Amino acid sequence: MSFPLVPEDKQGGDDPPGDLRSVLVTSVLNLETLDEDLFRGRHYWVPTTQRLFGGQIVGQALVAAAKSVTEDVNVHSLHCYFVRAGDPKVPVLYQVERIRTGTSFSVRSVKAVQHGKPIFICQASFQQAQPSPIQHQFSMPTVPPPEELLGQKTLIDQYLRDPNLHEKYRVGLNRIAAQEVPIEIRVVNPPTLKELQKLESKQMFWVRAQGHIGEGDIKMHCCVAAYISDYAFLGTALLPHISHHRAHFMASLDHSMWFHAPFRADHWMLYECESPWAGGSRGLVQGRLWRRDGVLAVSCAQEGVIRVTPSVSKSKL
């Protein structure tokens, strides 16, 4: 079931009390330095597919790239290809190549390796802050604030209590409820059972990292956003088809991000996702991460493999 749901949301404001550091900073994105420009990353959460989570690989690769640049530059874009499925049983090695270090822009190439073979390649570009008289952006959608939306546990319980829920959705929701993803999500306008028959290839949800990151290093917030950006993203392309088809294989092919403005990944951000096209067993998705004050912070795009089989429709949804 393609709902972007995660474990129960914490209640309260944007800053959790005390110093409850986000596991995304203390563990998931905390790489071990093996040599100059060589790092090792370990795993925290593995999806039910038993393949490595793509967002983790993107986030860790960006951490590795960021360690090779000076503090006065920040990432402005990254472009990645997933070339092999990641093995969750072994760590990932990240090899950084310093392609160019310029006055304004610096480019780094990162190769993620397992079992002696590349599983992922990434190009990341960093820029020194520069003023610009040319500025514009789209307008942020008008949606209810996260405080007015249901937490994940409440929303899943609400679906599971409905006697008309089809068994295939029930199984999927129970799997989602058992996952421990280190991010929080609140879905905007979650669909009713009747609406599942005719969904648009669009979804919006508020998202933030669990725990506290703080103002700190802007690069780390970008790395956390890279992790977050891949969660439930490709599933947007499947939404119009879930009532008639079941996905038996989904995997990211490439992933791109553009960072526009500073933000905090441990504060609520609105993730606006849409899929303008699907075909050839592939789906294209685009996304925008908005700060609560209406500033467009990040733009994302991804294409992935989507292989489906027809669903056997019963009398119940």
Backbone bond lengths (Angstrom), bond angles and torsions (degrees), N, CA, C in turn:
res aa  C-N    CA-C-N  psi(-1)  N-CA   C-N-CA  omega(-1)  CA-C   N-CA-C  phi
1 M - - - 1.466 - - 1.521 108.96 -
2 S 1.283 118.13 127.87 1.458 120.24 -169.64 1.513 112.03 -93.07
3 F 1.350 115.93 62.97 1.451 119.80 173.51 1.515 108.39 -109.49
4 P 1.328 118.86 135.04 1.454 121.47 -179.47 1.514 111.15 -80.79
5 L 1.331 117.82 76.94 1.450 121.97 -175.11 1.518 110.29 -116.61
6 V 1.340 116.31 147.07 1.458 121.59 179.31 1.529 108.27 -140.32
7 P 1.355 118.25 176.88 1.451 120.20 -177.87 1.531 114.30 -56.04
8 E 1.318 115.48 165.72 1.469 123.43 -169.31 1.511 113.56 -49.79
9 D 1.323 115.81 130.29 1.465 121.95 179.42 1.521 110.80 -68.00
10 K 1.328 115.07 144.53 1.453 119.25 168.95 1.522 108.30 -76.54
11 Q 1.301 116.56 145.42 1.454 121.12 178.82 1.521 109.01 -91.00
12 G 1.330 116.37 162.68 1.456 120.07 175.05 1.500 112.53 110.70
13 G 1.347 115.92 -163.52 1.454 122.25 -174.41 1.507 112.51 -82.07
14 D 1.332 114.53 -168.81 1.454 120.32 -176.34 1.519 112.93 -71.47
15 D 1.325 118.25 -32.75 1.452 120.92 -178.27 1.521 109.99 -101.34
16 P 1.342 118.49 113.74 1.463 120.62 177.29 1.518 110.41 -63.05
17 P 1.336 118.06 149.93 1.463 120.72 -179.73 1.520 110.99 -67.29
18 G 1.336 116.63 149.97 1.451 120.56 176.41 1.522 112.22 73.39
19 D 1.317 115.39 -160.18 1.457 121.18 -177.42 1.524 109.79 -114.72
20 L 1.324 117.14 56.43 1.453 122.55 179.93 1.522 107.96 -81.75
21 R 1.311 116.81 83.86 1.454 121.76 -174.65 1.521 110.49 -63.71
22 S 1.313 115.18 140.35 1.455 120.32 179.64 1.524 110.13 -65.23
23 V 1.333 115.80 135.28 1.461 120.39 177.18 1.517 110.91 -63.66
24 L 1.330 117.53 -21.14 1.455 120.41 176.95 1.532 111.05 -64.84
25 V 1.324 116.52 -29.78 1.468 120.99 179.33 1.521 110.88 -89.72
26 T 1.320 117.48 -43.94 1.467 120.83 -174.12 1.511 112.90 -78.19
27 S 1.334 118.64 -22.16 1.460 120.54 -174.26 1.524 112.75 -131.56
28 V 1.329 116.83 -65.05 1.464 121.34 -170.04 1.519 111.96 -58.57
29 L 1.326 117.73 -45.71 1.459 121.95 -175.58 1.527 112.64 -104.62
30 N 1.322 116.07 16.51 1.460 121.32 179.66 1.529 108.46 -97.54
31 L 1.328 117.25 93.25 1.452 122.00 -174.44 1.530 111.85 -82.52
32 E 1.310 114.95 149.51 1.462 122.11 175.29 1.536 108.80 -91.42
33 T 1.323 116.54 127.12 1.463 121.11 178.73 1.521 109.61 -83.04
34 L 1.334 117.22 120.70 1.461 122.54 178.97 1.517 112.37 -99.26
35 D 1.310 116.87 -33.28 1.458 123.09 -179.26 1.521 106.24 -165.26
36 E 1.315 117.69 179.59 1.456 119.39 177.65 1.528 109.36 -62.31
37 D 1.320 116.47 124.12 1.459 123.92 178.42 1.526 112.64 62.13
38 L 1.324 117.27 25.42 1.473 121.82 175.43 1.521 108.72 -133.39
39 F 1.346 116.08 124.34 1.458 121.10 -172.82 1.525 110.16 -135.68
40 R 1.324 114.71 159.04 1.461 120.78 177.76 1.520 109.32 -125.16
41 G 1.335 116.26 130.26 1.452 121.78 178.41 1.511 111.26 -116.10
42 R 1.329 115.40 144.33 1.466 120.74 178.18 1.522 109.44 -113.41
43 H 1.321 116.52 178.82 1.458 121.19 -169.18 1.535 111.08 -112.73
44 Y 1.326 114.36 147.65 1.465 119.77 178.04 1.517 110.30 -116.51
45 W 1.323 116.86 -52.96 1.464 121.44 -178.30 1.516 109.09 -123.30
46 V 1.341 116.59 131.44 1.459 122.19 178.12 1.519 108.15 -118.03
47 P 1.337 118.95 125.82 1.468 121.14 179.93 1.524 112.07 -62.23
48 T 1.319 116.00 167.77 1.466 121.23 178.83 1.520 111.77 -63.69
49 T 1.331 118.07 -16.49 1.461 121.14 177.06 1.522 112.08 -70.57
50 Q 1.356 115.89 -14.06 1.465 122.52 -176.84 1.529 112.54 64.25
51 R 1.327 116.87 19.34 1.460 121.97 167.93 1.522 107.64 -106.67
52 L 1.323 116.04 155.17 1.454 118.85 179.27 1.522 110.73 -60.86
53 F 1.316 116.29 142.72 1.453 122.14 176.81 1.517 109.48 -69.13
54 G 1.351 116.57 124.85 1.451 121.07 -176.81 1.508 113.74 -58.78
55 G 1.337 117.11 -38.40 1.455 120.35 179.62 1.518 112.64 -61.61
56 Q 1.341 116.38 -33.45 1.455 119.56 177.43 1.525 110.68 -65.38
57 I 1.333 116.79 -42.64 1.459 119.97 -179.00 1.526 110.45 -66.46
58 V 1.348 117.24 -42.08 1.466 120.45 178.54 1.526 109.97 -62.65
59 G 1.334 116.52 -46.30 1.457 120.21 -178.73 1.519 112.40 -62.98
60 Q 1.344 116.60 -44.26 1.460 119.41 -179.65 1.531 111.24 -67.19
61 A 1.330 117.16 -38.61 1.464 120.06 178.24 1.524 110.81 -62.68
62 L 1.335 116.51 -38.53 1.465 119.40 179.08 1.527 110.91 -68.86
63 V 1.337 117.24 -36.11 1.464 120.25 174.40 1.523 110.00 -59.01
64 A 1.341 116.54 -45.85 1.461 120.74 -179.93 1.527 111.25 -61.18
65 A 1.335 116.28 -44.30 1.468 119.94 179.25 1.526 110.89 -63.50
66 A 1.338 116.54 -40.59 1.467 120.52 -176.95 1.525 112.37 -66.18
67 K 1.336 117.03 -26.22 1.460 120.26 179.42 1.528 112.01 -70.99
68 S 1.334 117.31 -13.08 1.463 120.46 -176.42 1.528 112.92 -102.27
69 V 1.342 117.02 6.49 1.461 120.02 178.74 1.516 109.48 -120.91
70 T 1.319 116.69 165.68 1.456 121.94 -178.66 1.534 110.79 -77.22
71 E 1.324 115.87 165.11 1.462 121.17 -176.39 1.520 112.69 -69.55
72 D 1.333 117.93 -20.13 1.460 120.05 -173.57 1.526 113.32 -86.82
73 V 1.336 118.01 6.34 1.463 120.67 175.87 1.521 109.20 -121.71
74 N 1.327 115.49 152.28 1.459 121.03 178.86 1.522 109.74 -131.30
75 V 1.326 115.55 152.60 1.456 120.15 -178.50 1.526 109.89 -66.07
76 H 1.331 116.24 137.13 1.463 119.06 174.57 1.522 111.93 -117.22
77 S 1.358 117.80 -17.22 1.459 118.72 176.66 1.515 110.20 -162.66
78 L 1.337 115.65 157.55 1.459 121.59 171.83 1.525 108.55 -147.92
79 H 1.320 114.81 149.10 1.462 121.95 -179.48 1.524 107.77 -138.03
80 C 1.324 116.55 124.57 1.460 121.35 -169.73 1.523 111.65 -130.40
81 Y 1.343 114.91 154.45 1.461 122.35 170.47 1.526 109.17 -129.85
82 F 1.319 115.84 132.57 1.456 122.09 172.32 1.536 106.87 -92.87
83 V 1.328 117.53 116.94 1.461 120.01 -173.45 1.529 113.34 -107.55
84 R 1.338 117.54 -22.60 1.464 121.40 175.11 1.522 108.92 -145.61
85 A 1.315 115.99 154.42 1.464 120.24 176.50 1.521 109.47 -68.03
86 G 1.336 116.42 137.46 1.453 120.98 178.91 1.517 111.71 -80.22
87 D 1.319 115.89 144.53 1.466 123.25 179.63 1.526 108.62 -95.66
88 P 1.339 118.42 114.60 1.468 119.82 -177.34 1.522 113.96 -72.84
89 K 1.328 117.64 -6.08 1.472 120.33 -176.35 1.530 112.38 -87.03
90 V 1.339 117.88 -12.81 1.474 119.77 -178.06 1.526 109.18 -131.33
91 P 1.341 118.01 154.81 1.464 120.91 177.27 1.525 111.31 -66.44
92 V 1.332 115.28 169.26 1.463 122.26 176.91 1.526 108.42 -112.58
93 L 1.340 116.48 134.03 1.453 121.45 174.07 1.525 109.27 -95.91
94 Y 1.320 116.33 135.65 1.465 121.83 179.90 1.528 109.05 -116.86
95 Q 1.330 115.47 117.66 1.462 121.78 -179.88 1.527 108.76 -106.51
96 V 1.325 117.10 121.76 1.461 122.56 -176.90 1.523 109.62 -101.70
97 E 1.321 116.22 133.46 1.458 121.84 173.43 1.528 108.45 -116.67
98 R 1.320 116.39 127.79 1.472 121.63 -177.98 1.532 108.50 -86.41
99 I 1.315 115.90 90.30 1.462 121.46 -174.59 1.520 111.48 -66.10
100 R 1.324 116.41 -47.41 1.466 120.08 -179.13 1.515 109.76 -157.50
101 T 1.316 116.39 138.44 1.457 122.32 172.18 1.524 106.96 -122.84
102 G 1.331 116.35 103.21 1.446 121.67 -176.54 1.511 112.31 -105.20
103 T 1.328 115.68 -178.03 1.460 121.30 179.35 1.522 111.70 -68.07
104 S 1.348 116.34 -42.35 1.467 120.71 -178.94 1.524 112.43 -107.24
105 F 1.341 117.42 -37.91 1.453 121.41 -174.44 1.526 110.56 -124.43
106 S 1.322 115.07 143.55 1.462 122.17 175.32 1.525 108.72 -131.92
107 V 1.332 116.35 139.38 1.463 121.81 -176.90 1.520 109.42 -120.08
108 R 1.328 115.78 135.10 1.450 122.56 177.08 1.524 109.80 -127.13
109 S 1.330 115.07 141.98 1.457 121.38 175.03 1.520 108.02 -111.42
110 V 1.329 116.27 135.31 1.463 121.06 -178.68 1.524 108.96 -126.46
111 K 1.324 115.29 130.17 1.467 121.34 175.78 1.526 108.56 -114.97
112 A 1.334 116.49 125.82 1.459 121.77 176.02 1.519 108.42 -97.43
113 V 1.335 116.08 129.07 1.468 121.57 -171.77 1.521 111.01 -126.10
114 Q 1.329 115.63 137.55 1.464 123.32 169.49 1.525 108.26 -138.72
115 H 1.316 116.28 142.21 1.467 121.71 178.56 1.532 111.53 53.14
116 G 1.337 115.86 32.46 1.450 120.63 176.95 1.514 115.61 78.25
117 K 1.340 117.73 5.55 1.456 121.13 -178.24 1.529 110.33 -126.99
118 P 1.334 117.71 145.45 1.473 119.80 177.63 1.524 111.03 -69.93
119 I 1.326 116.01 133.67 1.461 120.61 174.81 1.533 110.88 -107.73
120 F 1.350 116.65 -11.20 1.463 120.14 -171.52 1.519 108.12 -165.44
121 I 1.330 116.49 139.79 1.458 121.27 174.41 1.528 108.81 -130.69
122 C 1.327 115.98 145.88 1.464 120.75 -174.47 1.523 109.98 -144.94
123 Q 1.320 115.60 138.61 1.459 122.38 170.70 1.526 107.04 -114.11
124 A 1.320 116.60 125.16 1.469 121.16 179.41 1.526 109.15 -123.01
125 S 1.326 116.39 137.63 1.455 122.08 -179.66 1.520 109.60 -117.92
126 F 1.330 115.87 136.14 1.461 122.69 -177.93 1.527 108.98 -119.37
127 Q 1.336 115.61 149.52 1.461 120.75 -176.10 1.522 110.61 -138.36
128 Q 1.323 116.11 141.75 1.454 120.14 169.04 1.525 108.93 -73.31
129 A 1.321 117.14 143.72 1.466 121.12 -179.50 1.520 110.02 -59.66
130 Q 1.330 115.32 132.52 1.457 121.03 -178.81 1.527 109.04 -139.02
131 P 1.326 117.70 135.52 1.471 120.32 177.23 1.519 110.48 -70.13
132 S 1.338 115.61 152.38 1.468 119.97 179.31 1.523 109.54 -144.08
133 P 1.341 117.48 125.77 1.463 119.68 175.93 1.531 111.76 -75.87
134 I 1.322 117.36 -12.40 1.474 121.61 -179.56 1.518 108.63 -100.69
135 Q 1.317 115.88 113.38 1.462 120.83 -179.58 1.522 109.50 -144.65
136 H 1.324 117.01 138.56 1.459 122.74 169.29 1.518 108.53 -163.70
137 Q 1.315 116.89 164.24 1.452 121.93 176.03 1.522 109.06 -161.01
138 F 1.335 116.81 161.67 1.456 121.92 171.35 1.522 109.08 -65.37
139 S 1.327 116.41 169.06 1.463 121.56 175.92 1.527 109.93 -93.87
140 M 1.297 116.04 139.40 1.455 121.94 179.01 1.525 110.18 -67.30
141 P 1.336 119.24 136.75 1.474 120.75 176.90 1.523 111.08 -60.84
142 T 1.316 115.60 149.87 1.458 121.69 176.39 1.520 108.89 -87.91
143 V 1.318 117.36 113.75 1.468 122.41 -177.60 1.517 109.16 -138.80
144 P 1.342 117.69 161.14 1.469 119.79 175.56 1.523 110.38 -63.61
145 P 1.330 117.99 148.09 1.466 120.65 177.24 1.523 110.46 -68.84
146 P 1.347 118.29 159.21 1.467 120.19 -176.95 1.519 113.75 -60.55
147 E 1.345 116.22 -30.12 1.468 119.04 -179.36 1.521 112.72 -63.52
148 E 1.333 117.63 -20.85 1.468 121.00 -179.00 1.529 112.51 -95.03
149 L 1.342 117.92 1.69 1.455 121.57 -176.64 1.521 110.96 -107.71
150 L 1.334 115.53 157.11 1.460 121.23 -177.70 1.518 111.42 -71.00
151 G 1.344 115.88 143.10 1.451 120.91 170.24 1.522 110.08 -72.86
152 Q 1.316 115.71 166.43 1.463 119.85 -173.90 1.526 113.53 -61.84
153 K 1.321 117.28 -45.49 1.459 119.71 -177.31 1.517 110.83 -61.82
154 T 1.318 116.20 -43.14 1.461 120.20 178.97 1.524 111.41 -63.44
155 L 1.335 116.11 -42.26 1.464 119.95 -178.37 1.526 111.31 -66.85
156 I 1.336 117.18 -43.56 1.466 119.46 178.56 1.523 111.03 -64.33
157 D 1.334 116.89 -43.71 1.466 119.55 177.93 1.521 111.46 -58.79
158 Q 1.325 115.80 -37.48 1.465 120.52 179.74 1.519 110.92 -63.46
159 Y 1.340 116.64 -43.57 1.474 120.43 177.13 1.531 111.18 -65.12
160 L 1.334 116.85 -44.44 1.460 120.51 -174.06 1.525 112.52 -69.13
161 R 1.326 117.47 -25.49 1.464 120.29 179.18 1.524 112.32 -75.90
162 D 1.321 117.87 -15.07 1.463 120.56 -178.19 1.526 109.71 -77.25
163 P 1.343 118.54 118.76 1.473 121.10 -177.78 1.518 113.18 -65.83
164 N 1.328 117.88 -16.47 1.465 120.97 -178.92 1.524 113.51 -89.47
165 L 1.323 117.09 3.08 1.452 120.07 -179.60 1.523 110.06 -70.43
166 H 1.326 116.71 126.29 1.460 121.54 -179.78 1.531 109.66 -66.09
167 E 1.318 115.69 146.03 1.464 121.12 -175.45 1.526 112.24 -58.97
168 K 1.346 117.75 -35.41 1.473 118.87 -178.81 1.525 111.29 -64.15
169 Y 1.350 117.01 -33.67 1.459 120.14 176.43 1.527 110.58 -74.53
170 R 1.322 116.22 -36.99 1.460 120.52 -179.52 1.535 110.65 -61.16
171 V 1.319 116.65 -43.81 1.461 120.83 178.58 1.530 110.55 -62.64
172 G 1.329 115.44 -44.79 1.456 119.32 -179.47 1.514 112.75 -62.88
173 L 1.327 117.18 -41.08 1.465 120.46 -179.72 1.518 111.49 -66.95
174 N 1.331 117.12 -38.76 1.461 119.78 178.08 1.530 111.10 -64.71
175 R 1.334 116.52 -34.64 1.463 119.47 177.16 1.516 110.57 -67.02
176 I 1.337 116.21 -41.78 1.463 119.89 179.38 1.519 110.26 -63.73
177 A 1.330 117.13 -41.09 1.456 121.17 -178.51 1.523 111.74 -63.57
178 A 1.332 117.69 -27.27 1.459 121.43 -178.13 1.518 112.77 -83.60
179 Q 1.321 117.58 -10.44 1.460 120.87 -178.51 1.525 111.16 -79.38
180 E 1.310 115.42 150.81 1.460 121.09 177.61 1.530 108.94 -121.76
181 V 1.309 115.55 76.19 1.454 121.42 179.96 1.533 108.86 -87.45
182 P 1.342 118.22 133.92 1.476 119.55 -174.13 1.523 114.02 -80.69
183 I 1.331 117.24 36.19 1.455 121.14 174.08 1.522 108.77 -133.69
184 E 1.315 116.41 158.15 1.462 122.64 178.55 1.520 109.72 -113.07
185 I 1.317 115.73 139.99 1.467 120.48 -178.55 1.518 110.00 -137.74
186 R 1.320 116.10 140.93 1.468 122.21 171.34 1.520 107.90 -130.09
187 V 1.307 115.18 118.68 1.460 121.83 -172.88 1.525 110.47 -77.44
188 V 1.321 116.26 134.92 1.459 122.16 174.15 1.526 108.40 -87.55
189 N 1.314 117.00 126.89 1.469 122.83 -179.83 1.525 112.67 51.45
190 P 1.338 118.76 61.28 1.465 119.63 177.44 1.530 109.94 -61.49
191 P 1.336 118.12 139.44 1.469 120.54 -174.39 1.516 112.55 -71.78
192 T 1.324 115.67 148.59 1.454 121.02 170.20 1.530 108.61 -79.97
193 L 1.333 116.84 171.12 1.462 119.76 179.64 1.525 111.26 -61.07
194 K 1.317 117.55 -39.54 1.466 120.06 179.42 1.524 110.75 -65.61
195 E 1.330 117.00 -35.85 1.465 120.53 -178.08 1.527 112.09 -71.03
196 L 1.345 117.73 -17.35 1.451 120.46 178.89 1.525 112.20 -63.42
197 Q 1.332 117.09 -23.02 1.451 120.48 -179.42 1.526 112.28 -70.77
198 K 1.319 116.88 -23.89 1.460 119.30 -176.21 1.525 109.71 -145.82
199 L 1.335 115.61 78.43 1.453 121.24 178.95 1.519 110.55 -96.20
200 E 1.316 116.18 148.11 1.465 121.08 171.87 1.519 109.43 -82.89
201 S 1.314 115.72 162.20 1.461 119.68 178.48 1.527 109.44 -85.30
202 K 1.329 114.93 53.38 1.460 121.67 179.58 1.516 108.67 -144.30
203 Q 1.325 116.40 149.33 1.459 121.64 171.95 1.517 108.63 -157.90
204 M 1.321 115.47 154.69 1.459 121.41 177.47 1.519 108.51 -137.21
205 F 1.322 115.93 140.72 1.453 119.39 175.22 1.518 109.67 -153.33
206 W 1.324 114.69 148.44 1.460 120.86 173.00 1.525 107.99 -80.52
207 V 1.328 116.71 141.20 1.455 120.06 -175.42 1.518 109.89 -145.41
208 R 1.324 115.84 147.03 1.468 121.46 172.97 1.528 108.34 -159.46
209 A 1.316 115.98 159.45 1.461 121.22 175.61 1.517 109.09 -71.39
210 Q 1.316 116.35 142.82 1.456 119.77 171.19 1.525 109.33 -70.56
211 G 1.315 116.22 144.77 1.452 120.18 178.09 1.518 112.59 83.14
212 H 1.318 114.83 -174.89 1.467 122.62 -172.11 1.526 110.16 -107.48
213 I 1.325 116.60 132.08 1.457 121.92 174.67 1.525 110.05 -112.27
214 G 1.317 116.42 -40.36 1.459 120.79 179.26 1.516 111.78 85.75
215 E 1.322 115.78 174.99 1.463 120.42 -177.54 1.516 110.40 -64.53
216 G 1.304 117.87 -54.44 1.450 124.69 169.35 1.514 116.65 37.05
217 D 1.326 115.27 -139.07 1.449 123.63 -174.93 1.529 110.17 -86.14
218 I 1.324 116.84 123.46 1.466 120.84 179.07 1.520 110.14 -59.70
219 K 1.331 117.65 -34.64 1.463 120.53 -179.05 1.526 110.99 -60.61
220 M 1.334 117.65 -39.56 1.460 119.50 -179.13 1.520 111.05 -64.93
221 H 1.322 118.01 -38.28 1.468 119.86 177.10 1.530 110.24 -63.96
222 C 1.320 117.19 -34.84 1.470 120.24 176.54 1.525 110.61 -66.85
223 C 1.333 117.00 -39.28 1.463 120.62 178.29 1.523 111.07 -65.23
224 V 1.324 116.74 -39.78 1.459 120.37 176.93 1.525 110.46 -66.08
225 A 1.332 116.73 -40.63 1.466 120.07 177.48 1.524 111.04 -63.16
226 A 1.341 117.19 -34.76 1.462 120.37 176.38 1.519 110.22 -62.40
227 Y 1.325 116.89 -41.32 1.470 121.44 176.05 1.530 110.17 -61.37
228 I 1.320 116.11 -49.59 1.459 121.77 -176.32 1.527 111.77 -63.62
229 S 1.334 116.83 -37.56 1.464 121.16 -169.10 1.519 113.75 -61.55
230 D 1.330 118.32 -24.09 1.468 121.00 -175.46 1.519 112.66 -89.56
231 Y 1.345 117.59 -10.46 1.458 119.88 -175.43 1.528 110.81 -77.54
232 A 1.347 116.19 121.17 1.473 123.55 178.97 1.520 112.94 66.42
233 F 1.327 117.79 9.68 1.465 121.29 -174.33 1.524 111.35 -71.15
234 L 1.334 117.29 -56.68 1.457 120.99 -177.79 1.524 111.91 -63.76
235 G 1.325 116.83 -28.79 1.466 120.44 178.92 1.512 113.62 -59.76
236 T 1.330 117.71 -18.89 1.456 121.30 177.27 1.523 111.07 -59.02
237 A 1.336 117.60 -35.25 1.464 121.49 -178.91 1.521 112.22 -71.27
238 L 1.325 116.64 -17.48 1.470 120.28 -178.33 1.526 112.60 -91.88
239 L 1.316 117.38 -16.64 1.467 120.79 -172.36 1.528 114.44 -53.04
240 P 1.357 120.97 -43.99 1.471 118.83 -178.70 1.527 113.72 -68.98
241 H 1.329 117.35 -7.71 1.460 120.39 -170.99 1.528 113.97 -118.42
242 I 1.351 118.42 -1.37 1.463 119.59 -171.99 1.516 113.50 -68.51
243 S 1.345 118.34 -21.15 1.460 119.18 178.81 1.517 112.11 -77.69
244 H 1.324 118.07 -16.99 1.469 121.65 -176.50 1.524 113.50 -119.48
245 H 1.330 117.58 -17.31 1.453 120.03 -177.54 1.523 110.60 -135.87
246 R 1.313 114.27 149.35 1.456 121.13 176.20 1.523 108.45 -114.61
247 A 1.317 116.05 128.28 1.463 120.15 179.35 1.523 109.26 -78.49
248 H 1.325 116.77 121.43 1.464 119.67 175.91 1.522 111.63 -103.02
249 F 1.354 117.20 -8.00 1.462 120.39 174.91 1.516 109.37 -156.37
250 M 1.317 116.28 125.30 1.459 122.45 174.63 1.527 108.34 -137.88
251 A 1.320 116.72 132.68 1.464 120.59 -180.00 1.520 109.52 -154.51
252 S 1.324 116.07 141.11 1.467 121.50 178.19 1.525 110.08 -71.53
253 L 1.327 115.47 139.61 1.462 121.63 174.02 1.525 111.26 -100.22
254 D 1.328 116.10 -47.82 1.460 120.52 177.76 1.518 109.13 -145.80
255 H 1.326 114.98 164.61 1.463 120.26 -175.76 1.522 107.79 -153.42
256 S 1.331 116.66 130.62 1.463 121.76 179.33 1.525 109.99 -130.29
257 M 1.337 115.55 147.52 1.458 121.14 178.28 1.525 109.28 -141.43
258 W 1.325 114.80 146.14 1.467 122.06 175.04 1.522 107.08 -129.25
259 F 1.319 116.85 125.89 1.461 122.35 -176.35 1.527 108.64 -102.52
260 H 1.333 115.85 121.01 1.464 120.80 -171.73 1.516 114.27 -103.07
261 A 1.335 117.47 -37.97 1.464 120.80 -172.93 1.520 109.24 -147.07
262 P 1.346 117.98 153.26 1.471 120.20 177.86 1.526 111.27 -61.25
263 F 1.318 116.37 150.50 1.468 121.83 180.00 1.519 108.18 -158.93
264 R 1.321 115.39 168.31 1.464 121.35 172.67 1.516 108.84 -114.41
265 A 1.320 116.57 121.12 1.465 121.31 -177.88 1.520 112.31 -75.05
266 D 1.346 117.89 -11.26 1.464 120.02 174.77 1.529 111.61 -95.63
267 H 1.317 117.55 9.37 1.463 123.50 170.05 1.523 108.58 -107.86
268 W 1.311 116.31 152.90 1.463 120.42 -179.63 1.532 110.76 -59.68
269 M 1.333 115.04 132.27 1.460 122.04 172.95 1.527 107.67 -131.50
270 L 1.321 116.00 146.29 1.462 120.56 178.76 1.527 108.81 -89.68
271 Y 1.340 115.65 123.95 1.465 121.09 177.89 1.527 107.96 -103.22
272 E 1.309 115.18 110.50 1.469 122.73 -179.54 1.529 107.76 -100.98
273 C 1.335 117.02 114.74 1.463 121.98 -174.76 1.527 110.15 -120.07
274 E 1.327 116.78 142.31 1.449 121.42 176.26 1.526 109.72 -151.59
275 S 1.325 115.15 152.77 1.460 120.96 178.39 1.520 108.91 -120.45
276 P 1.344 117.94 107.29 1.462 119.81 -177.37 1.521 113.47 -79.29
277 W 1.379 116.93 -12.64 1.459 118.36 -174.34 1.522 110.42 -160.80
278 A 1.347 114.66 145.92 1.467 121.63 168.65 1.514 107.88 -146.84
279 G 1.316 117.13 143.83 1.457 122.64 179.41 1.509 109.80 170.01
280 G 1.342 116.90 165.11 1.457 119.89 178.59 1.509 113.23 60.47
281 S 1.347 117.54 29.86 1.470 123.15 -176.01 1.532 111.87 62.10
282 R 1.354 116.20 26.22 1.457 120.91 176.35 1.529 109.14 -132.37
283 G 1.315 115.46 157.44 1.452 121.19 174.79 1.515 109.75 -135.07
284 L 1.330 116.09 140.80 1.464 121.94 177.47 1.524 108.58 -107.98
285 V 1.325 116.54 131.91 1.466 121.14 178.09 1.523 109.57 -128.73
286 Q 1.337 115.11 147.95 1.457 122.35 177.54 1.519 108.49 -130.25
287 G 1.320 116.77 146.91 1.454 119.21 -176.95 1.519 112.18 -144.48
288 R 1.324 114.84 155.96 1.461 121.92 176.09 1.528 108.49 -135.46
289 L 1.328 115.45 129.45 1.461 121.78 175.63 1.520 108.79 -102.48
290 W 1.349 114.84 118.20 1.464 121.18 -176.84 1.530 110.43 -106.82
291 R 1.326 116.39 137.66 1.457 120.27 167.96 1.529 109.00 -72.24
292 R 1.313 115.87 159.36 1.461 119.42 -178.93 1.518 112.98 -62.88
293 D 1.332 117.58 -24.70 1.459 120.00 -179.56 1.523 112.30 -84.82
294 G 1.355 117.69 8.52 1.451 121.26 175.19 1.513 115.19 92.05
295 V 1.333 117.74 2.46 1.461 120.93 179.25 1.527 109.67 -82.34
296 L 1.339 116.16 131.14 1.456 121.18 175.05 1.526 108.11 -76.13
297 A 1.339 116.51 112.82 1.460 121.02 -173.94 1.522 112.90 -94.11
298 V 1.361 116.86 -40.58 1.461 120.82 -173.87 1.528 109.40 -144.52
299 S 1.327 116.64 142.48 1.463 122.37 169.60 1.522 108.22 -116.80
300 C 1.337 116.69 144.35 1.463 121.58 -176.49 1.526 110.03 -135.33
301 A 1.318 116.06 155.40 1.461 122.21 172.81 1.518 108.43 -149.82
302 Q 1.322 115.96 147.43 1.463 120.27 -179.58 1.512 109.71 -154.98
303 E 1.349 115.68 145.84 1.454 120.72 168.77 1.521 107.35 -122.62
304 G 1.329 115.73 143.04 1.450 119.20 -178.37 1.514 111.87 -145.36
305 V 1.326 115.25 163.02 1.456 122.17 175.15 1.519 108.87 -80.16
306 I 1.333 116.59 133.20 1.464 121.60 174.89 1.526 107.75 -133.50
307 R 1.319 116.44 109.89 1.465 121.07 177.34 1.516 108.14 -112.63
308 V 1.329 115.99 130.00 1.459 121.39 -172.52 1.527 111.15 -127.62
309 T 1.323 114.31 161.42 1.464 122.25 169.65 1.517 107.43 -127.08
310 P 1.333 118.77 150.60 1.465 120.81 179.84 1.522 111.37 -61.69
311 S 1.321 116.43 139.62 1.452 121.32 175.33 1.524 109.33 -83.72
312 V 1.333 116.02 142.99 1.457 120.57 174.74 1.506 107.48 -88.63
313 S 1.325 116.57 109.12 1.458 121.34 -174.63 1.518 111.31 -79.39
314 K 1.324 116.76 131.05 1.452 122.95 175.24 1.515 109.03 -105.50
315 S 1.301 115.08 -172.61 1.469 119.08 -177.16 1.511 111.21 -72.52
316 K 1.348 116.25 -22.93 1.457 119.54 -179.55 1.519 109.59 -104.05
317 L 1.307 115.38 150.67 1.461 120.49 171.98 1.513 106.81 -75.72
